[in-house]
Amino acid sequence: MIDLRSDTVTQPDERMRAVMAAADVADNVIDVDPSVRALEERTAELLGKPAALWTPTGTMANLIALSTHLRRGDKFLAPRGAHVLTNELGSAAWLAGGMPEPIDTDAGPGRPSSAAIRRLAAGAKQAPYYMLRTALLCLENSHNAAGGAVTPPDEHVQLVATARDSGLAVHLDGARLWNAAVALDVPPAALTVGTDTVSVCFSKGLGAPMGSAVAGSIGFVEQARRMRQMLGGGVRQGGVVAAACLHALENLDDLAADHANAERLASGLREFGWDVARPETNIVLAGVADVPATLTSLREIGVLALPMAGKVRFVTHRDVTTAEIDEVLRRIGEERARRDRRHEATSARA
Ligand SMILES: *Cc1c(COP(=O)(O)O)cnc(C)c1O
């Protein structure tokens, strides 16, 4: 099986396991776990924020951020298809208390325009008492459901400025911010400019077995630590995992290889006549007539993918090699040829 379902399926390699085994740890609720602290400091620095907090998952990181930005009766804006809208079981609404409103991605894949934000945020703060108050813009870079599409730094700065003008706070869901930074060839901090909070994952392209972080001001992280505890995220000797996350940050540059593999896969599929846009990072979205049937026939030839946004999603990651991408294409090509031969045989009989 060649597993292209997600970049979360990677196995910690020998070196990462050794780092975890040797990690300096302590109870991170009663005291401070030194490995967790080291990861948080490094993450804050990379993201250009005063502080960061480790969380077990990206979903918890987003929920903590949204809980601090939103009060019941508030509304928040997020690009259509955003993870906080579609993949977090509505916790932004039922736990953080904010009514979600999708923004049209009219500037490009996964990217809303400033005008769209301005329109939806108009009068956010002057709303009468019986109306929802728009409090937050939640961006996503790269945008998962849009096929790992990236927002460049200049456009990001404009969107943040528009949100600020309208009196909104800004959270960035940067689960794959590392991929966006590598694809755009900018430091990660260039993509967090002006945001109040940002979440990132170490468990995706970077290969850690688990772990995310949420970053922002010192005051935000103080509140976030209490919220993490409320949510049951007060992990004790978390340093065993944090050490893997810190080690995973050394893999940042390797993401370029995943992006090249995604491009190789996309162009190969296009040669077979598949409807595939050029990937901007490590996610390839293929438009096919019948998604479930395609996923089944891919599984039959030992290729795993997932449905996403009405398409077939392939994700490249550090546990698939370029040779394996070529093998995927070879198997798909072979399967096509077999089908064509069957077709010819049936037409000949008819
Ligand atoms: C994966 C992901 C998350 C968080 O996922 P977890 O599985 O909870 O770590 C958040 N946002 C986006 C865009 C993601 O792709």
The ligand as a Gaussian input file, in Angstrom:
#p B3LYP/6-31G(d) Opt

LIG

0 1
 C       -5.069000      19.066000      10.378000
 C       -5.609000      20.426000      10.486000
 C       -5.963000      20.992000      11.730000
 C       -5.833000      20.289000      13.058000
 O       -5.888000      18.956000      13.040000
 P       -5.586000      17.946000      14.226000
 O       -5.806000      16.662000      13.535000
 O       -6.566000      18.227000      15.293000
 O       -4.173000      18.150000      14.676000
 C       -6.418000      22.281000      11.743000
 N       -6.517000      22.987000      10.616000
 C       -6.171000      22.502000       9.403000
 C       -6.254000      23.375000       8.219000
 C       -5.720000      21.197000       9.295000
 O       -5.375000      20.712000       8.105000

